[in-house]
Amino acid sequence: METLREFFGSLNGMLTDSLGPFGPLVLAGAAGLMLILVTLPMLLKKQKDPLDRLREARMPGAKADPKAGREKNLRTDTKKDKLEKYANFLEPQDEAQYSAIKLKLVQAGYRSKNAVRHYHFAQFSLGIILLCLGVIYAIVKAQTADVPMTPTKMMMVILGPGVLGYMLPKYWVTKRQQKRQEEITNGFPDALDMMLVCVEAGQSLDQSIIRVAKEIRAGFPALADEFDIVSYEVKAGKDKVNVLRDMSERAGVIDVGSFVTVLIQSATFGTSIAEALRVYAAEMRDKRVMRAEEKANTLPTKMTLATMMLTVPPLLLILIGPSLYDIYKTLNGANF
């Protein structure tokens, strides 16, 4: 401590002798000026806040920013689909067919506006790629095989992979649709019970839908997404009846359609929503128990073939095996 005091005292005396009585103040000012000169270029090179730039660009009379062309608008997706120029080829021109494919993709969880285009592109691309692979395999097989391939076998080798590649996206979408509908069916009774609790606790139907969507997301994300879409559309001002009907159409589940019908009738005739939810929730619980019992009753029929294949051959081997062995020994002894 004494050493530091002596050091600063000697430094103060040196500055006073060199620069006068205000020597320490002059040094402090020079150091501050140096820091300002160092940090000033960094502040000048600081990039502008994107939100400020967006706000200035949207002000009336604002000048065009040359970098604005490279910026992505926060509300408008300016990304152009590369398949747009092939839309007439990839998308069905029949409105009914287009609507049916779009509805199937929405029920499978693909809600993009270009989902139909991408779906048909996947079909054609996979079909062509696997068709080319089939042609290559047929050529290699024809050159290396000792016996020439028959025309029928060659056609199967060439066209089989192409047809498989064309049907693969359809199979994938169908399985996704079935899995999503099964998930909605399994989670719907629990969602109704939770919605009934929320409504009886004093919340409105819209608030209960938001709450249910938040609570069931961990177990049933597909059903939670549907409830979220309903809440967003209602907040946007869309008619609630149309919102519920759209939900029934997107889900593609009979239970959801019946639930929507119950809510619409309850709103039309002015009956209590809580009472309608209580009756329908009890019906959904009974229906879930009936589905479980139905699956349990079909188990013996499904297990019959497996039981026969796993039990009959060993049983025959145990019963007939010794006799066959004795017959074999007798025949061998007669030969000798």
Contacts in CASP RR format, 6 or more apart in sequence:
PFRMAT RR
TARGET T0000
AUTHOR 0000-0000-0000
METHOD contacts of the structure
MODEL  1
METLREFFGSLNGMLTDSLGPFGPLVLAGAAGLMLILVTLPMLLKKQKDP
LDRLREARMPGAKADPKAGREKNLRTDTKKDKLEKYANFLEPQDEAQYSA
IKLKLVQAGYRSKNAVRHYHFAQFSLGIILLCLGVIYAIVKAQTADVPMT
PTKMMMVILGPGVLGYMLPKYWVTKRQQKRQEEITNGFPDALDMMLVCVE
AGQSLDQSIIRVAKEIRAGFPALADEFDIVSYEVKAGKDKVNVLRDMSER
AGVIDVGSFVTVLIQSATFGTSIAEALRVYAAEMRDKRVMRAEEKANTLP
TKMTLATMMLTVPPLLLILIGPSLYDIYKTLNGANF
12 24 0 8 1.000
15 23 0 8 1.000
15 24 0 8 1.000
15 26 0 8 1.000
15 27 0 8 1.000
16 23 0 8 1.000
16 24 0 8 1.000
19 26 0 8 1.000
19 27 0 8 1.000
50 71 0 8 1.000
53 65 0 8 1.000
53 68 0 8 1.000
53 71 0 8 1.000
54 71 0 8 1.000
54 74 0 8 1.000
56 62 0 8 1.000
56 65 0 8 1.000
57 65 0 8 1.000
57 68 0 8 1.000
65 71 0 8 1.000
72 78 0 8 1.000
72 79 0 8 1.000
81 114 0 8 1.000
81 117 0 8 1.000
83 90 0 8 1.000
83 114 0 8 1.000
83 117 0 8 1.000
83 118 0 8 1.000
83 121 0 8 1.000
84 117 0 8 1.000
86 117 0 8 1.000
86 121 0 8 1.000
87 117 0 8 1.000
90 116 0 8 1.000
90 117 0 8 1.000
90 120 0 8 1.000
90 121 0 8 1.000
90 124 0 8 1.000
91 98 0 8 1.000
91 116 0 8 1.000
91 117 0 8 1.000
91 120 0 8 1.000
92 98 0 8 1.000
92 101 0 8 1.000
92 116 0 8 1.000
98 116 0 8 1.000
101 116 0 8 1.000
101 119 0 8 1.000
102 115 0 8 1.000
102 116 0 8 1.000
103 249 0 8 1.000
104 173 0 8 1.000
104 174 0 8 1.000
104 177 0 8 1.000
105 111 0 8 1.000
105 115 0 8 1.000
105 116 0 8 1.000
105 119 0 8 1.000
105 173 0 8 1.000
106 115 0 8 1.000
106 250 0 8 1.000
107 177 0 8 1.000
107 180 0 8 1.000
107 181 0 8 1.000
107 250 0 8 1.000
107 251 0 8 1.000
107 252 0 8 1.000
108 173 0 8 1.000
108 174 0 8 1.000
108 176 0 8 1.000
108 177 0 8 1.000
108 180 0 8 1.000
109 176 0 8 1.000
109 177 0 8 1.000
109 180 0 8 1.000
109 222 0 8 1.000
110 119 0 8 1.000
110 173 0 8 1.000
112 118 0 8 1.000
119 169 0 8 1.000
119 173 0 8 1.000
122 169 0 8 1.000
123 165 0 8 1.000
123 166 0 8 1.000
123 167 0 8 1.000
123 169 0 8 1.000
123 170 0 8 1.000
124 166 0 8 1.000
126 162 0 8 1.000
126 165 0 8 1.000
126 166 0 8 1.000
126 168 0 8 1.000
126 169 0 8 1.000
127 161 0 8 1.000
127 162 0 8 1.000
127 163 0 8 1.000
127 164 0 8 1.000
127 165 0 8 1.000
127 166 0 8 1.000
128 162 0 8 1.000
129 165 0 8 1.000
130 160 0 8 1.000
130 161 0 8 1.000
130 162 0 8 1.000
130 164 0 8 1.000
130 165 0 8 1.000
131 158 0 8 1.000
131 159 0 8 1.000
131 161 0 8 1.000
131 162 0 8 1.000
133 161 0 8 1.000
134 157 0 8 1.000
134 158 0 8 1.000
134 160 0 8 1.000
134 161 0 8 1.000
134 162 0 8 1.000
135 158 0 8 1.000
137 157 0 8 1.000
137 161 0 8 1.000
138 149 0 8 1.000
138 154 0 8 1.000
138 157 0 8 1.000
138 158 0 8 1.000
141 149 0 8 1.000
141 157 0 8 1.000
142 148 0 8 1.000
142 149 0 8 1.000
142 154 0 8 1.000
149 157 0 8 1.000
180 222 0 8 1.000
181 251 0 8 1.000
181 252 0 8 1.000
181 253 0 8 1.000
183 220 0 8 1.000
183 221 0 8 1.000
183 222 0 8 1.000
183 223 0 8 1.000
184 220 0 8 1.000
184 222 0 8 1.000
184 223 0 8 1.000
184 226 0 8 1.000
184 251 0 8 1.000
184 253 0 8 1.000
184 256 0 8 1.000
185 253 0 8 1.000
185 255 0 8 1.000
186 220 0 8 1.000
186 288 0 8 1.000
187 216 0 8 1.000
187 219 0 8 1.000
187 220 0 8 1.000
187 223 0 8 1.000
188 223 0 8 1.000
188 253 0 8 1.000
188 255 0 8 1.000
188 256 0 8 1.000
188 259 0 8 1.000
188 284 0 8 1.000
189 281 0 8 1.000
189 284 0 8 1.000
189 285 0 8 1.000
189 287 0 8 1.000
189 288 0 8 1.000
190 216 0 8 1.000
190 220 0 8 1.000
191 212 0 8 1.000
191 216 0 8 1.000
191 220 0 8 1.000
191 223 0 8 1.000
191 227 0 8 1.000
192 259 0 8 1.000
192 277 0 8 1.000
192 280 0 8 1.000
192 281 0 8 1.000
192 284 0 8 1.000
193 281 0 8 1.000
193 285 0 8 1.000
194 208 0 8 1.000
194 211 0 8 1.000
194 212 0 8 1.000
194 215 0 8 1.000
194 216 0 8 1.000
195 205 0 8 1.000
195 208 0 8 1.000
195 209 0 8 1.000
195 212 0 8 1.000
195 277 0 8 1.000
195 281 0 8 1.000
196 274 0 8 1.000
196 277 0 8 1.000
196 278 0 8 1.000
196 281 0 8 1.000
198 207 0 8 1.000
198 208 0 8 1.000
198 211 0 8 1.000
198 212 0 8 1.000
199 205 0 8 1.000
199 208 0 8 1.000
199 273 0 8 1.000
199 274 0 8 1.000
199 277 0 8 1.000
200 274 0 8 1.000
203 211 0 8 1.000
205 263 0 8 1.000
205 273 0 8 1.000
206 231 0 8 1.000
206 234 0 8 1.000
209 227 0 8 1.000
209 230 0 8 1.000
209 231 0 8 1.000
210 227 0 8 1.000
210 228 0 8 1.000
210 231 0 8 1.000
212 224 0 8 1.000
212 227 0 8 1.000
213 224 0 8 1.000
213 225 0 8 1.000
213 227 0 8 1.000
213 228 0 8 1.000
213 231 0 8 1.000
214 224 0 8 1.000
216 223 0 8 1.000
216 224 0 8 1.000
216 227 0 8 1.000
217 224 0 8 1.000
226 247 0 8 1.000
226 250 0 8 1.000
226 251 0 8 1.000
226 256 0 8 1.000
229 247 0 8 1.000
229 250 0 8 1.000
230 243 0 8 1.000
230 244 0 8 1.000
230 247 0 8 1.000
233 243 0 8 1.000
233 246 0 8 1.000
234 240 0 8 1.000
234 243 0 8 1.000
240 267 0 8 1.000
241 264 0 8 1.000
241 267 0 8 1.000
244 260 0 8 1.000
244 263 0 8 1.000
244 264 0 8 1.000
245 260 0 8 1.000
245 264 0 8 1.000
247 256 0 8 1.000
247 260 0 8 1.000
248 256 0 8 1.000
248 257 0 8 1.000
248 259 0 8 1.000
248 260 0 8 1.000
251 257 0 8 1.000
255 284 0 8 1.000
255 287 0 8 1.000
258 280 0 8 1.000
259 280 0 8 1.000
262 276 0 8 1.000
262 280 0 8 1.000
263 273 0 8 1.000
263 276 0 8 1.000
265 271 0 8 1.000
265 276 0 8 1.000
266 272 0 8 1.000
266 273 0 8 1.000
266 276 0 8 1.000
267 273 0 8 1.000
END
